Amino acid sequence: DSYFLTRHQSQIMKDILTKINKRNPLPEFFSVTGNHGTGKSLVIYGIIKELNKEFNICVVHCGILNNGH
């Protein structure tokens, strides 16, 4: 909870949550793609935080970690 989303990131998160909430049953997989440094991980963390209130969530990060991770 020590991060802030930009207005654009918050809107993307809201849009994704709206789409998820409209689907029944909930899809098993989602993919978020974009350029590095665009806040994909932060948006995903925010989505997970909200969904974790109702669902058991598993996140798999795929990529090469660097010293900052």
Secondary structure as the mmCIF struct_conf table of DSSP 4:
data_model
#
loop_
_struct_conf.conf_type_id
_struct_conf.id
_struct_conf.beg_label_comp_id
_struct_conf.beg_label_asym_id
_struct_conf.beg_label_seq_id
_struct_conf.end_label_comp_id
_struct_conf.end_label_asym_id
_struct_conf.end_label_seq_id
HELX_RH_AL_P HELX_RH_AL_P1 ARG A 7 LYS A 22
BEND BEND1 ASN A 24 PRO A 25
HELX_LH_PP_P HELX_LH_PP_P1 LEU A 26 PRO A 27
BEND BEND2 GLU A 28 GLU A 28
TURN_TY1_P TURN_TY1_P1 HIS A 36 GLY A 37
BEND BEND3 THR A 38 GLY A 39
HELX_RH_AL_P HELX_RH_AL_P2 LYS A 40 LEU A 51
TURN_TY1_P TURN_TY1_P2 ASN A 52 GLU A 54
BEND BEND4 PHE A 55 PHE A 55
BEND BEND5 GLY A 63 GLY A 63
TURN_TY1_P TURN_TY1_P3 ASN A 67 GLY A 68
#
